[in-house]
Amino acid sequence: MHTPSRPHVWPAVIAVLVLGGGAALVALAGPLDPPAGPVAPTFKTLSEVEPRIAINSTNTPGDADSVFHIAAGGSYYLTGNLIGLFDAGKHGIEIAASNVTIDLGGFRITGGASTLDGIYVSDLGLKNITICNGAVTNWGGEGVNAHNATGGSITGVHASDNGALGIHAGIGFVVLECTATDNETGIVANRGSVVEHCAASMNLGAGIAVGFNCSVIGCTASSNAAGGIFSQNYSRIADCAAADNGGWGIEVLAGCSVLDSLASANGSGGIRADSGCLIRANSCERNGTGANSGPGILITVTDCRVEGNNCTNADWGLKVEGAGNIIIRNTCSGNTTNWSIVAGNAVAPIVSASKNATAISGNSYVGSLGSTDPNANFTY
């Protein structure tokens, strides 16, 4: 069977393109006479391509106590690791102006013997300091020392092996997604600050310590020689974990909240609270591992609400040393003494729950708790 040949279309298409292209060239071409005056450049300047300032001896020359000195507000960045360039008796980078951002660019600043702080904010009252994205290690003083500053953030910084604090934030700071390991103390933030999603481990002192009116959220403090997480008055600790610390897992002063957190295997005890605190929905397991006996939760004074916590396998489960507290809906099991509560507290019934005698399989069970009081505390 003969197949009809296809029409020969490409010459026609090419002709249209050639003819049309000529017309398009005429239509789109610019004027033959250039405009009067010099032709302005259209390329971007270097400052437009990279509007930040590199930290180096030319742009940020040092002074008597620093290797690099930032004297004006702006955005600064590292171009590589700074290792072994630092002199005894000097800070690595000194910030002496407000409105400064330092992007470490994923690089690290490593100090040496007898050096001072890795990054240091020099003057009290400097504002809007941002430090992010890198590591600060092996400084004789603090890794990042911004305690003089007010308002700023420290994000994604890893501080390790520093002779003093790993990270020291000023007033009203946000410390986010940082780590502090093998420092004298891990992370410290002054009043009105937020420490979130940070981890502090194997520091010689406390893991995380904050001042008045702070929040510590979603943080972990583990294997620190002293305590795990410490807060001064009127602060909030939530969704945190403190484990294997030499002192208290979580310790708070007056008017604080400790919520939905874990404290386990800490030497002095799990959670210790001063007056007027809310201690709710925490899990405290196997605390009091140090030389002295320790409880899962210790309430030292008055006006606390202790609700819905679970304390197991410590010397005491829940220990209350002061009067005037309310204690409801808690559970204790496996402690040497499950409940130790002085006179003068409001305590819901403490019920020793029995166990189900046979396996449960089906749609109902009469229950073995021994109380229908919705606020009852249970030993199990």
Kinemage of the C-alpha trace (Angstrom):
@kinemage 1
@onewidth
@group {chain A} dominant
@subgroup {mainchain}
@vectorlist {calphas} color= white
{ca met a 1} P 0.000 0.000 0.000
{ca his a 2} L 1.414 3.358 -1.018
{ca thr a 3} L 1.702 5.932 1.784
{ca pro a 4} L 1.182 9.499 0.635
{ca ser a 5} L 4.205 11.679 1.192
{ca arg a 6} L 3.951 14.416 3.833
{ca pro a 7} L 3.944 17.994 2.633
{ca his a 8} L 7.367 19.587 2.618
{ca val a 9} L 6.752 22.163 5.382
{ca trp a 10} L 10.221 23.080 6.734
{ca pro a 11} L 11.206 25.393 3.808
{ca ala a 12} L 8.003 27.356 4.317
{ca val a 13} L 8.549 27.614 8.080
{ca ile a 14} L 12.168 28.718 7.597
{ca ala a 15} L 11.052 31.324 5.102
{ca val a 16} L 8.529 32.709 7.578
{ca leu a 17} L 11.173 32.848 10.315
{ca val a 18} L 13.701 34.562 8.095
{ca leu a 19} L 11.278 37.071 6.693
{ca gly a 20} L 9.561 37.668 10.042
{ca gly a 21} L 12.916 37.875 11.816
{ca gly a 22} L 14.046 40.661 9.572
{ca ala a 23} L 10.900 42.587 10.354
{ca ala a 24} L 11.332 41.932 14.065
{ca leu a 25} L 14.912 43.169 13.971
{ca val a 26} L 13.779 46.385 12.378
{ca ala a 27} L 10.901 46.772 14.830
{ca leu a 28} L 12.950 46.084 17.985
{ca ala a 29} L 16.180 47.867 17.142
{ca gly a 30} L 17.009 51.003 19.149
{ca pro a 31} L 17.541 54.442 17.668
{ca leu a 32} L 20.539 54.778 15.402
{ca asp a 33} L 21.577 58.020 17.088
{ca pro a 34} L 22.701 57.493 20.740
{ca pro a 35} L 21.400 59.911 23.376
{ca ala a 36} L 23.529 62.874 24.267
{ca gly a 37} L 25.922 62.663 27.210
{ca pro a 38} L 27.889 59.765 28.735
{ca val a 39} L 26.277 56.339 28.898
{ca ala a 40} L 25.578 55.355 32.533
{ca pro a 41} L 26.811 51.927 33.705
{ca thr a 42} L 24.164 49.277 34.381
{ca phe a 43} L 26.223 46.815 36.477
{ca lys a 44} L 25.900 46.530 40.290
{ca thr a 45} L 28.542 47.880 42.592
{ca leu a 46} L 30.416 45.583 44.968
{ca ser a 47} L 28.462 46.978 47.923
{ca glu a 48} L 25.216 46.075 46.156
{ca val a 49} L 26.374 42.528 45.404
{ca glu a 50} L 27.640 41.994 48.965
{ca pro a 51} L 26.228 44.742 51.197
{ca arg a 52} L 27.897 43.305 54.314
{ca ile a 53} L 31.377 43.958 55.652
{ca ala a 54} L 33.985 41.220 55.920
{ca ile a 55} L 35.682 40.899 59.291
{ca asn a 56} L 39.404 41.281 58.673
{ca ser a 57} L 42.378 43.401 59.645
{ca thr a 58} L 41.549 45.997 56.982
{ca asn a 59} L 37.834 46.509 57.634
{ca thr a 60} L 37.783 45.860 61.381
{ca pro a 61} L 41.310 46.471 62.705
{ca gly a 62} L 41.906 45.538 66.337
{ca asp a 63} L 42.954 47.619 69.309
{ca ala a 64} L 44.715 47.097 72.627
{ca asp a 65} L 42.330 44.396 73.867
{ca ser a 66} L 40.888 42.904 70.668
{ca val a 67} L 42.095 41.333 67.455
{ca phe a 68} L 39.083 42.633 65.489
{ca his a 69} L 37.145 45.728 66.587
{ca ile a 70} L 33.712 46.707 65.258
{ca ala a 71} L 33.215 50.434 65.856
{ca ala a 72} L 30.136 51.163 63.711
{ca gly a 73} L 26.723 49.597 63.231
{ca gly a 74} L 26.284 47.337 60.222
{ca ser a 75} L 26.198 43.767 58.994
{ca tyr a 76} L 29.480 41.876 59.288
{ca tyr a 77} L 30.517 38.378 58.278
{ca leu a 78} L 33.356 35.870 58.379
{ca thr a 79} L 34.951 34.598 55.196
{ca gly a 80} L 36.613 31.554 56.796
{ca asn a 81} L 37.709 29.939 60.052
{ca leu a 82} L 39.733 32.111 62.424
{ca ile a 83} L 42.071 29.728 64.217
{ca gly a 84} L 45.220 30.472 66.177
{ca leu a 85} L 45.236 34.148 65.183
{ca phe a 86} L 44.470 35.460 68.617
{ca asp a 87} L 46.794 36.956 71.203
{ca ala a 88} L 46.853 36.411 74.950
{ca gly a 89} L 44.985 39.138 76.803
{ca lys a 90} L 42.714 39.971 73.862
{ca his a 91} L 39.146 39.345 72.780
{ca gly a 92} L 38.612 37.835 69.360
{ca ile a 93} L 35.921 40.198 68.052
{ca glu a 94} L 34.920 43.234 70.098
{ca ile a 95} L 31.597 44.955 69.388
{ca ala a 96} L 31.627 48.622 70.417
{ca ala a 97} L 28.493 49.883 68.619
{ca ser a 98} L 24.759 49.292 68.552
{ca asn a 99} L 22.874 47.770 65.598
{ca val a 100} L 25.506 45.182 64.735
{ca thr a 101} L 24.930 41.799 63.110
{ca ile a 102} L 27.699 39.208 62.913
{ca asp a 103} L 27.136 36.207 60.641
{ca leu a 104} L 29.764 33.592 61.380
{ca gly a 105} L 28.838 31.903 58.103
{ca gly a 106} L 29.176 28.405 59.512
{ca phe a 107} L 32.831 29.037 60.400
{ca arg a 108} L 34.466 28.914 63.809
{ca ile a 109} L 36.512 31.263 65.937
{ca thr a 110} L 39.062 29.399 68.024
{ca gly a 111} L 41.034 31.096 70.786
{ca gly a 112} L 43.978 29.910 72.806
{ca ala a 113} L 45.758 30.092 76.127
{ca ser a 114} L 45.178 33.255 78.192
{ca thr a 115} L 42.826 34.821 75.649
{ca leu a 116} L 39.736 36.739 76.771
{ca asp a 117} L 36.261 36.320 75.181
{ca gly a 118} L 35.624 35.062 71.671
{ca ile a 119} L 32.971 37.690 70.874
{ca tyr a 120} L 32.612 40.549 73.365
{ca val a 121} L 30.111 43.419 73.582
{ca ser a 122} L 32.177 46.078 75.289
{ca asp a 123} L 29.877 48.870 76.471
{ca leu a 124} L 26.857 48.743 78.762
{ca gly a 125} L 23.638 49.701 77.023
{ca leu a 126} L 24.535 48.804 73.436
{ca lys a 127} L 21.412 47.638 71.608
{ca asn a 128} L 20.283 45.384 68.776
{ca ile a 129} L 23.151 42.912 68.652
{ca thr a 130} L 22.747 39.781 66.518
{ca ile a 131} L 25.256 36.914 66.416
{ca cys a 132} L 24.499 33.819 64.387
{ca asn a 133} L 25.546 30.659 62.608
{ca gly a 134} L 28.927 29.384 63.737
{ca ala a 135} L 31.158 28.050 66.512
{ca val a 136} L 33.173 29.786 69.221
{ca thr a 137} L 35.664 27.494 70.937
{ca asn a 138} L 38.615 27.341 73.312
{ca trp a 139} L 38.594 30.887 74.672
{ca gly a 140} L 40.124 31.708 78.030
{ca gly a 141} L 37.064 33.756 78.975
{ca glu a 142} L 33.535 33.448 77.571
{ca gly a 143} L 32.664 32.147 74.132
{ca val a 144} L 30.056 34.827 73.395
{ca asn a 145} L 29.796 37.613 75.982
{ca ala a 146} L 26.883 39.927 75.212
{ca his a 147} L 25.800 40.553 78.806
{ca asn a 148} L 26.271 44.331 78.412
{ca ala a 149} L 23.780 44.505 75.528
{ca thr a 150} L 20.034 45.106 75.576
{ca gly a 151} L 17.876 43.508 72.915
{ca gly a 152} L 19.320 41.113 70.398
{ca ser a 153} L 19.613 37.483 69.411
{ca ile a 154} L 22.128 34.667 69.433
{ca thr a 155} L 21.089 31.973 66.984
{ca gly a 156} L 22.743 28.775 65.830
{ca val a 157} L 25.933 29.352 67.825
{ca his a 158} L 27.918 26.410 69.207
{ca ala a 159} L 30.130 27.248 72.178
{ca ser a 160} L 32.546 24.661 73.515
{ca asp a 161} L 35.658 24.325 75.670
{ca asn a 162} L 35.617 27.929 76.866
{ca gly a 163} L 37.120 28.848 80.230
{ca ala a 164} L 34.055 30.729 81.490
{ca leu a 165} L 30.503 30.873 80.101
{ca gly a 166} L 29.767 29.377 76.727
{ca ile a 167} L 27.058 31.915 75.812
{ca his a 168} L 26.148 34.960 77.917
{ca ala a 169} L 23.138 36.917 76.637
{ca gly a 170} L 22.096 40.365 77.790
{ca ile a 171} L 18.692 41.799 78.710
{ca gly a 172} L 15.767 40.948 76.449
{ca phe a 173} L 17.658 38.529 74.216
{ca val a 174} L 16.484 35.534 72.217
{ca val a 175} L 18.877 32.581 72.360
{ca leu a 176} L 17.727 30.063 69.772
{ca glu a 177} L 19.041 26.671 68.630
{ca cys a 178} L 22.408 27.036 70.335
{ca thr a 179} L 24.605 24.430 72.019
{ca ala a 180} L 27.042 24.779 74.900
{ca thr a 181} L 29.401 21.935 75.762
{ca asp a 182} L 32.418 21.601 78.068
{ca asn a 183} L 32.405 25.221 79.229
{ca glu a 184} L 32.549 26.425 82.823
{ca thr a 185} L 28.808 27.216 82.544
{ca gly a 186} L 26.727 26.563 79.451
{ca ile a 187} L 24.158 29.278 78.617
{ca val a 188} L 23.237 32.305 80.760
{ca ala a 189} L 20.612 34.904 79.802
{ca asn a 190} L 19.744 38.088 81.673
{ca arg a 191} L 16.229 39.188 82.569
{ca gly a 192} L 13.423 39.265 80.046
{ca ser a 193} L 15.084 36.775 77.702
{ca val a 194} L 13.930 33.665 75.856
{ca val a 195} L 16.090 30.550 75.570
{ca glu a 196} L 14.538 28.108 73.118
{ca his a 197} L 15.534 24.800 71.564
{ca cys a 198} L 19.026 24.886 73.050
{ca ala a 199} L 21.171 22.087 74.476
{ca ala a 200} L 23.759 22.379 77.244
{ca ser a 201} L 25.821 19.371 78.259
{ca met a 202} L 28.961 18.426 80.162
{ca asn a 203} L 29.614 21.904 81.506
{ca leu a 204} L 31.460 22.276 84.808
{ca gly a 205} L 28.719 24.455 86.303
{ca ala a 206} L 25.052 24.736 85.359
{ca gly a 207} L 23.738 23.907 81.920
{ca ile a 208} L 21.252 26.794 81.467
{ca ala a 209} L 20.642 29.688 83.883
{ca val a 210} L 18.294 32.631 83.333
{ca gly a 211} L 17.318 35.774 85.210
{ca phe a 212} L 13.953 37.307 86.113
{ca asn a 213} L 10.984 37.135 83.721
{ca cys a 214} L 12.505 34.682 81.274
{ca ser a 215} L 11.247 31.710 79.288
{ca val a 216} L 13.142 28.469 78.719
{ca ile a 217} L 11.311 26.401 76.146
{ca gly a 218} L 12.134 23.049 74.576
{ca cys a 219} L 15.676 22.915 75.957
{ca thr a 220} L 17.829 20.020 77.173
{ca ala a 221} L 20.427 20.137 79.946
{ca ser a 222} L 22.336 16.933 80.540
{ca ser a 223} L 25.463 15.696 82.311
{ca asn a 224} L 26.399 19.090 83.742
{ca ala a 225} L 28.485 18.918 86.907
{ca ala a 226} L 26.181 21.317 88.767
{ca gly a 227} L 22.481 21.818 87.957
{ca gly a 228} L 20.624 21.385 84.698
{ca ile a 229} L 18.278 24.406 84.378
{ca phe a 230} L 18.059 27.272 86.894
{ca ser a 231} L 15.768 30.295 86.870
{ca gln a 232} L 15.340 33.361 89.022
{ca asn a 233} L 11.884 34.735 89.854
{ca tyr a 234} L 8.826 34.901 87.592
{ca ser a 235} L 10.073 32.749 84.762
{ca arg a 236} L 8.611 29.875 82.759
{ca ile a 237} L 10.217 26.508 82.065
{ca ala a 238} L 8.274 24.377 79.580
{ca asp a 239} L 8.831 21.233 77.510
{ca cys a 240} L 12.392 20.831 78.769
{ca ala a 241} L 14.502 17.833 79.755
{ca ala a 242} L 17.135 17.740 82.494
{ca ala a 243} L 19.006 14.505 83.041
{ca asp a 244} L 22.154 13.193 84.728
{ca asn a 245} L 23.144 16.554 86.211
{ca gly a 246} L 25.132 16.671 89.421
{ca gly a 247} L 22.743 19.057 91.209
{ca trp a 248} L 19.041 19.709 90.645
{ca gly a 249} L 17.542 18.896 87.285
{ca ile a 250} L 15.359 22.027 87.304
{ca glu a 251} L 15.514 24.638 90.069
{ca val a 252} L 13.327 27.769 90.153
{ca leu a 253} L 12.828 30.646 92.565
{ca ala a 254} L 9.566 32.428 93.438
{ca gly a 255} L 6.640 32.817 91.062
{ca cys a 256} L 7.844 30.453 88.338
{ca ser a 257} L 6.124 27.767 86.275
{ca val a 258} L 7.609 24.380 85.419
{ca leu a 259} L 5.399 22.660 82.878
{ca asp a 260} L 5.454 19.422 80.867
{ca ser a 261} L 9.123 18.781 81.545
{ca leu a 262} L 11.307 15.789 82.378
{ca ala a 263} L 13.811 15.522 85.215
{ca ser a 264} L 15.630 12.230 85.565
{ca ala a 265} L 18.712 10.832 87.286
{ca asn a 266} L 19.829 14.153 88.765
{ca gly a 267} L 22.052 14.116 91.825
{ca ser a 268} L 20.249 16.490 94.210
{ca gly a 269} L 16.736 15.835 92.948
{ca gly a 270} L 14.386 16.369 90.038
{ca ile a 271} L 12.573 19.717 90.467
{ca arg a 272} L 13.045 22.221 93.301
{ca ala a 273} L 10.644 25.170 93.615
{ca asp a 274} L 10.399 28.227 95.841
{ca ser a 275} L 7.155 30.032 96.766
{ca gly a 276} L 4.221 30.800 94.489
{ca cys a 277} L 5.153 28.364 91.728
{ca leu a 278} L 3.066 26.228 89.392
{ca ile a 279} L 4.574 22.760 88.999
{ca arg a 280} L 2.400 20.834 86.568
{ca ala a 281} L 2.491 17.728 84.371
{ca asn a 282} L 6.160 16.919 84.877
{ca ser a 283} L 7.798 13.508 84.911
{ca cys a 284} L 10.486 12.890 87.543
{ca glu a 285} L 12.283 9.548 87.435
{ca arg a 286} L 15.167 8.112 89.501
{ca asn a 287} L 16.392 11.378 91.005
{ca gly a 288} L 18.549 11.702 94.116
{ca thr a 289} L 21.478 9.819 92.625
{ca gly a 290} L 24.092 11.930 94.435
{ca ala a 291} L 25.726 11.397 97.813
{ca asn a 292} L 22.706 12.889 99.618
{ca ser a 293} L 19.110 11.747 99.380
{ca gly a 294} L 16.933 13.543 96.891
{ca pro a 295} L 13.245 13.815 95.900
{ca gly a 296} L 11.453 13.810 92.594
{ca ile a 297} L 9.890 17.191 93.473
{ca leu a 298} L 10.739 19.449 96.415
{ca ile a 299} L 8.528 22.396 97.425
{ca thr a 300} L 10.462 24.499 99.907
{ca val a 301} L 7.988 27.168 101.008
{ca thr a 302} L 4.403 28.241 100.313
{ca asp a 303} L 1.675 29.119 97.788
{ca cys a 304} L 2.606 26.544 95.141
{ca arg a 305} L 0.194 24.540 93.018
{ca val a 306} L 1.567 21.041 92.455
{ca glu a 307} L -0.608 19.261 89.938
{ca gly a 308} L -0.525 16.210 87.724
{ca asn a 309} L 3.118 15.243 88.194
{ca asn a 310} L 4.514 11.715 88.177
{ca cys a 311} L 7.409 10.944 90.557
{ca thr a 312} L 9.060 7.549 90.595
{ca asn a 313} L 12.071 5.676 92.005
{ca ala a 314} L 13.673 8.405 94.130
{ca asp a 315} L 14.314 8.740 97.868
{ca trp a 316} L 11.068 10.736 98.117
{ca gly a 317} L 8.472 11.087 95.413
{ca leu a 318} L 6.918 14.422 96.391
{ca lys a 319} L 8.423 16.289 99.350
{ca val a 320} L 6.754 19.457 100.656
{ca glu a 321} L 8.603 21.353 103.408
{ca gly a 322} L 6.400 24.465 103.621
{ca ala a 323} L 2.722 25.064 104.424
{ca gly a 324} L 0.054 26.730 102.311
{ca asn a 325} L 0.443 24.749 99.075
{ca ile a 326} L -2.178 22.811 97.105
{ca ile a 327} L -1.360 19.298 95.950
{ca ile a 328} L -3.695 17.555 93.507
{ca arg a 329} L -3.742 14.829 90.859
{ca asn a 330} L -0.146 13.677 91.369
{ca thr a 331} L 1.106 10.109 91.197
{ca cys a 332} L 4.029 8.436 92.956
{ca ser a 333} L 5.491 4.970 92.693
{ca gly a 334} L 8.629 3.093 93.670
{ca asn a 335} L 10.105 5.810 95.902
{ca thr a 336} L 11.605 4.998 99.285
{ca thr a 337} L 8.964 7.394 100.693
{ca asn a 338} L 6.309 8.305 98.165
{ca trp a 339} L 4.794 11.300 100.004
{ca ser a 340} L 6.370 13.609 102.606
{ca ile a 341} L 4.147 16.641 103.289
{ca val a 342} L 4.257 18.877 106.362
{ca ala a 343} L 1.069 20.014 108.087
{ca gly a 344} L -0.862 22.996 106.787
{ca asn a 345} L -1.229 22.141 103.083
{ca ala a 346} L -4.355 21.582 100.977
{ca val a 347} L -3.977 17.995 99.831
{ca ala a 348} L -6.490 16.004 97.799
{ca pro a 349} L -6.964 12.382 98.932
{ca ile a 350} L -3.886 10.207 98.535
{ca val a 351} L -5.118 6.799 97.457
{ca ser a 352} L -3.108 3.616 97.198
{ca ala a 353} L -4.456 2.147 93.995
{ca ser a 354} L -4.928 -1.585 93.764
{ca lys a 355} L -4.033 -3.621 90.716
{ca asn a 356} L -6.332 -5.401 88.311
{ca ala a 357} L -6.473 -9.047 89.427
{ca thr a 358} L -6.825 -10.465 85.923
{ca ala a 359} L -6.018 -9.331 82.425
{ca ile a 360} L -8.436 -6.901 80.863
{ca ser a 361} L -9.936 -7.807 77.506
{ca gly a 362} L -13.226 -6.347 76.382
{ca asn a 363} L -15.244 -3.177 76.589
{ca ser a 364} L -15.404 -2.344 80.300
{ca tyr a 365} L -13.604 -2.588 83.638
{ca val a 366} L -14.915 -1.547 87.018
{ca gly a 367} L -11.607 0.104 87.995
{ca ser a 368} L -9.071 -0.391 90.770
{ca leu a 369} L -7.976 3.151 91.626
{ca gly a 370} L -10.086 3.286 94.787
{ca ser a 371} L -11.354 6.845 94.292
{ca thr a 372} L -13.560 8.794 91.925
{ca asp a 373} L -12.347 12.156 93.224
{ca pro a 374} L -11.073 13.985 90.109
{ca asn a 375} L -8.362 15.693 92.183
{ca ala a 376} L -7.098 12.605 94.013
{ca asn a 377} L -3.394 11.796 94.246
{ca phe a 378} L -2.432 8.175 93.700
{ca thr a 379} L 0.242 5.809 94.869
{ca tyr a 380} L 0.565 2.916 92.454
